[in-house]
Amino acid sequence: MRPDYLALGNPTLDVQAGGSYVLGGSVVYSALQAARLGLSAGIVGRANPAQLAPYWQSYAGEVELDLQPAESTTMFRNVSAGDFREQWLEGWAGPIQDHEDLPGSDILHIAPVAQEITLEKLVGECRSRFVLLTPQGLVRKWDGIGARIELVPRGFPAAVSSIVDVVVVSETEAPYVSDLLAAVPRHGGLGVVTRGRRGCQVLTRDGSREYTAEPVSVLVDSTGAGDCFAATLTIEMFRGRPVPEAVQLATAAASLCVSGQGPATIGGRTEIMSERGPSPGAAGFPGPRRRGG
């Protein structure tokens, strides 16, 4: 089946303080968010099926999972402080094989978490109408299993930035992909820097604009909030909603996500519409199209 929303990247298991695991990964949060917004959603990634299955089974009816088998699932141990976190890599599934040969979709979310995707291989093969890139996994570096994750600068060729309609990064990652954040708007796309409870910055060909966020009533775990934000923003823009309204709904989706641990708290359309704050109102994004140059 051709999905409306296809997320490419490895699902993860996040190691908790007591040694238990919680299902995670950008593809999991974003694809589930897409499904709960009414889209058919799929994931292509790599993991150990036996390790992942107990944590995935609750969500198997919502999202189609195309899993390439690996010896280990990618695992992170996270220590959060406010909107920032430190990470250690406790397991790695390795690179996704043949990821350039993907089915077509309305939206392709390129969502690496730990160097599992080669972007250049996707450029000539992309058959999706709209492309979202969350490049956090491409700026992560580690010295072996159990090592602390470090961030390193990453360059992107023009062929990559020209196919991306939306790129979303956190303010921690933004300095490491500054060229990409500048290049995507030059090609007519949108660059977004998320700032947690302080809102976000949106970059377009015409300049930048700051958006504030409504106060979060309950903050349990910020893991996955950025992915829910990115997915909701992109879906609403693809549907033709103006950027300020799409940001407003994306912020509401992120607020719902942080109200609990794991993907269970990801909101649907009704919850997101109820959560959103006052509309900021402004000019919109002209809609999905393939750009060049």
C-alpha positions as CSV (number, residue, x, y, z in Angstrom):
1,M,0.0,0.0,0.0
2,R,1.2,3.5,-0.9
3,P,1.3,5.5,2.4
4,D,0.4,9.1,2.7
5,Y,3.3,9.6,5.2
6,L,6.4,7.5,5.0
7,A,9.1,7.9,7.7
8,L,12.6,6.7,7.0
9,G,14.9,6.0,9.9
10,N,15.6,3.5,12.7
11,P,13.1,3.0,15.6
12,T,14.8,3.0,19.0
13,L,14.5,1.7,22.5
14,D,15.2,4.4,25.1
15,V,16.9,3.1,28.2
16,Q,15.3,4.3,31.5
17,A,16.9,4.9,34.8
18,G,15.8,1.5,36.2
19,G,17.0,-0.4,33.1
20,S,13.6,-0.7,31.5
21,Y,12.9,0.4,27.9
22,V,10.5,2.8,26.2
23,L,9.8,2.7,22.5
24,G,11.3,5.8,20.7
25,G,12.8,7.2,17.6
26,S,11.8,10.0,15.3
27,V,10.1,7.6,12.9
28,V,7.9,6.2,15.6
29,Y,6.7,9.5,17.0
30,S,6.2,11.2,13.6
31,A,4.5,8.3,11.9
32,L,2.2,7.7,14.8
33,Q,1.4,11.5,14.9
34,A,0.6,11.3,11.1
35,A,-1.7,8.3,11.7
36,R,-3.5,10.1,14.5
37,L,-4.0,13.1,12.2
38,G,-5.8,10.8,9.8
39,L,-3.1,9.8,7.3
40,S,-2.0,6.3,6.3
41,A,1.5,6.0,7.7
42,G,4.5,3.7,7.3
43,I,8.0,3.3,8.6
44,V,11.1,1.9,6.8
45,G,13.9,1.2,9.3
46,R,16.3,-1.3,10.8
47,A,16.2,-3.0,14.2
48,N,16.3,-6.4,16.0
49,P,12.7,-7.7,15.5
50,A,12.6,-9.7,18.7
51,Q,13.9,-6.8,20.8
52,L,11.4,-4.3,19.3
53,A,8.3,-6.4,19.1
54,P,7.1,-6.2,22.7
55,Y,7.2,-2.4,22.6
56,W,5.8,-2.0,19.1
57,Q,2.8,-4.4,19.3
58,S,0.5,-1.8,20.9
59,Y,1.0,0.5,17.8
60,A,1.1,-2.1,15.1
61,G,-2.5,-1.5,14.1
62,E,-1.8,2.2,13.5
63,V,1.4,2.3,11.3
64,E,2.8,-0.2,8.8
65,L,6.4,-1.2,9.8
66,D,8.8,-2.4,7.2
67,L,11.7,-3.6,9.4
68,Q,15.1,-4.7,8.1
69,P,16.5,-7.2,10.7
70,A,19.6,-6.3,12.6
71,E,21.6,-7.8,15.5
72,S,20.7,-4.9,17.8
73,T,18.1,-2.2,17.9
74,T,19.4,1.4,18.2
75,M,19.3,2.3,21.9
76,F,19.8,5.6,23.6
77,R,20.1,6.5,27.3
78,N,18.9,10.1,27.8
79,V,19.5,12.6,30.6
80,S,17.3,15.6,30.2
81,A,17.5,19.0,31.9
82,G,14.7,21.3,30.9
83,D,14.7,21.6,27.1
84,F,18.2,20.1,26.7
85,R,19.5,16.6,27.1
86,E,22.6,14.5,27.0
87,Q,22.6,11.1,25.2
88,W,24.6,7.9,25.3
89,L,24.4,5.2,22.6
90,E,23.7,1.8,24.1
91,G,23.0,-0.1,20.9
92,W,23.2,0.5,17.1
93,A,21.2,-1.2,14.4
94,G,23.5,0.0,11.6
95,P,22.6,1.6,8.2
96,I,19.3,1.0,6.5
97,Q,20.0,-1.1,3.3
98,D,18.7,0.0,-0.1
99,H,16.9,3.0,1.4
100,E,17.1,4.8,-1.9
101,D,14.5,2.4,-3.4
102,L,11.5,3.6,-1.4
103,P,7.8,3.5,-2.4
104,G,6.2,6.8,-3.4
105,S,4.2,8.8,-0.8
106,D,2.6,12.2,-0.4
107,I,5.1,13.1,2.4
108,L,8.5,11.6,3.0
109,H,10.0,12.2,6.4
110,I,13.8,11.6,6.3
111,A,14.4,11.0,10.0
112,P,17.8,9.5,10.9
113,V,18.7,9.1,14.6
114,A,22.2,7.7,14.3
115,Q,23.9,7.9,10.9
116,E,21.7,5.2,9.3
117,I,20.8,7.2,6.1
118,T,22.9,8.4,3.2
119,L,21.0,11.4,1.9
120,E,22.8,11.6,-1.4
121,K,21.4,8.2,-2.4
122,L,17.9,9.5,-1.9
123,V,18.1,12.5,-4.1
124,G,17.6,10.9,-7.5
125,E,15.1,8.3,-6.3
126,C,12.7,10.5,-4.3
127,R,9.1,10.0,-5.6
128,S,7.3,11.8,-2.8
129,R,5.4,15.0,-3.3
130,F,6.7,16.7,-0.1
131,V,9.9,16.1,1.8
132,L,10.5,16.7,5.5
133,L,14.0,16.4,6.9
134,T,14.9,16.2,10.6
135,P,18.7,15.7,10.3
136,Q,19.6,15.2,14.0
137,G,21.0,11.8,13.4
138,L,23.4,13.0,10.8
139,V,25.2,15.4,13.2
140,R,25.6,12.8,15.9
141,K,29.0,11.1,16.5
142,W,30.1,8.5,19.1
143,D,33.2,6.5,19.8
144,G,31.6,3.1,20.4
145,I,28.7,1.4,22.2
146,G,28.2,3.0,25.6
147,A,29.8,6.3,24.5
148,R,28.3,9.8,24.9
149,I,26.9,11.3,21.8
150,E,28.7,14.4,20.5
151,L,27.5,16.8,17.8
152,V,29.6,17.6,14.7
153,P,29.1,20.0,11.8
154,R,27.6,18.5,8.7
155,G,27.6,19.9,5.1
156,F,24.8,19.1,2.6
157,P,25.2,19.4,-1.2
158,A,22.8,21.6,-3.1
159,A,21.1,18.5,-4.6
160,V,19.9,17.6,-1.1
161,S,18.6,21.0,0.0
162,S,16.8,21.5,-3.3
163,I,14.5,18.5,-2.7
164,V,13.7,19.4,1.0
165,D,10.4,21.3,1.6
166,V,10.7,21.6,5.4
167,V,13.8,21.1,7.6
168,V,13.3,21.1,11.4
169,V,16.1,21.1,14.0
170,S,16.4,22.0,17.6
171,E,18.3,25.1,18.7
172,T,21.1,22.8,20.0
173,E,21.5,21.2,16.5
174,A,21.0,24.4,14.5
175,P,24.7,25.6,14.6
176,Y,25.8,22.2,13.1
177,V,23.5,22.5,10.0
178,S,23.6,26.2,9.5
179,D,24.2,25.9,5.7
180,L,21.2,23.6,5.3
181,L,19.0,26.0,7.3
182,A,20.0,28.8,4.9
183,A,19.8,26.7,1.7
184,V,16.3,25.2,2.1
185,P,14.6,28.6,2.3
186,R,16.6,29.8,-0.7
187,H,15.0,27.0,-2.7
188,G,11.6,28.1,-1.5
189,G,11.2,25.7,1.4
190,L,10.9,26.3,5.2
191,G,13.6,26.1,7.8
192,V,12.5,25.7,11.5
193,V,14.5,26.0,14.7
194,T,12.6,24.7,17.7
195,R,13.3,26.2,21.1
196,G,11.2,24.1,23.4
197,R,9.0,26.1,25.7
198,R,10.2,29.3,24.1
199,G,8.6,28.5,20.7
200,C,10.4,28.4,17.4
201,Q,12.0,30.4,14.6
202,V,10.7,30.0,11.1
203,L,13.0,30.9,8.1
204,T,11.7,31.6,4.7
205,R,13.0,33.1,1.5
206,D,11.6,36.4,2.7
207,G,13.3,36.4,6.2
208,S,12.6,34.9,9.6
209,R,9.8,35.1,12.2
210,E,9.7,34.2,15.8
211,Y,6.7,32.2,17.3
212,T,6.1,31.9,21.0
213,A,4.6,28.8,22.6
214,E,1.8,28.6,25.0
215,P,2.9,27.4,28.5
216,V,2.8,23.6,28.9
217,S,0.5,22.6,31.7
218,V,2.2,19.2,32.3
219,L,5.8,18.3,31.4
220,V,6.8,14.7,32.0
221,D,9.2,13.8,29.2
222,S,10.2,16.0,26.2
223,T,11.3,13.0,24.2
224,G,9.6,13.0,20.8
225,A,8.0,16.4,21.1
226,G,10.1,17.8,18.3
227,D,9.1,14.9,16.0
228,C,5.4,15.4,16.7
229,F,5.9,19.1,16.1
230,A,7.7,18.5,12.8
231,A,5.2,15.9,11.5
232,T,2.2,18.1,12.4
233,L,3.7,21.2,10.9
234,T,4.5,19.4,7.6
235,I,1.1,17.7,7.4
236,E,-0.8,20.9,7.9
237,M,1.3,22.8,5.4
238,F,0.9,20.0,2.9
239,R,-2.9,20.3,3.4
240,G,-2.6,24.0,2.6
241,R,-2.8,25.6,6.0
242,P,-1.0,28.9,6.5
243,V,2.3,28.7,8.3
244,P,1.2,30.5,11.5
245,E,-1.7,28.2,11.9
246,A,0.4,25.1,11.1
247,V,2.9,26.2,13.7
248,Q,0.1,26.7,16.2
249,L,-1.2,23.2,15.7
250,A,2.4,21.7,15.7
251,T,3.0,23.4,19.0
252,A,-0.2,21.9,20.4
253,A,0.9,18.5,19.3
254,A,4.3,18.9,21.0
255,S,2.5,20.0,24.2
256,L,0.4,16.8,24.2
257,C,3.4,14.6,23.6
258,V,5.4,15.9,26.6
259,S,2.5,15.2,29.0
260,G,3.6,11.5,29.4
261,Q,6.3,9.1,28.7
262,G,6.6,7.3,25.3
263,P,4.3,7.6,22.3
264,A,1.1,6.8,24.1
265,T,0.4,10.5,24.7
266,I,0.6,11.5,21.0
267,G,-2.6,13.4,20.3
268,G,-5.1,13.1,17.6
269,R,-6.8,15.9,15.6
270,T,-9.5,16.5,18.2
271,E,-7.0,16.7,21.1
272,I,-4.7,19.0,19.1
273,M,-7.5,21.3,18.1
274,S,-8.6,21.6,21.7
275,E,-5.0,22.2,22.9
276,R,-4.1,25.0,20.5
277,G,-3.8,28.5,21.7
278,P,-4.9,31.8,20.1
279,S,-4.2,32.0,16.4
280,P,-1.2,34.3,15.5
281,G,-2.5,34.9,12.0
282,A,-0.2,35.8,9.1
283,A,0.7,34.9,5.5
284,G,0.8,31.3,4.5
285,F,3.1,28.8,2.7
286,P,2.2,28.5,-1.0
287,G,1.8,24.8,-0.8
288,P,3.5,21.6,-1.9
289,R,5.7,21.7,-5.0
290,R,8.9,20.5,-6.3
291,R,11.5,23.2,-6.5
292,G,14.9,23.6,-8.0
293,G,17.9,25.9,-8.1
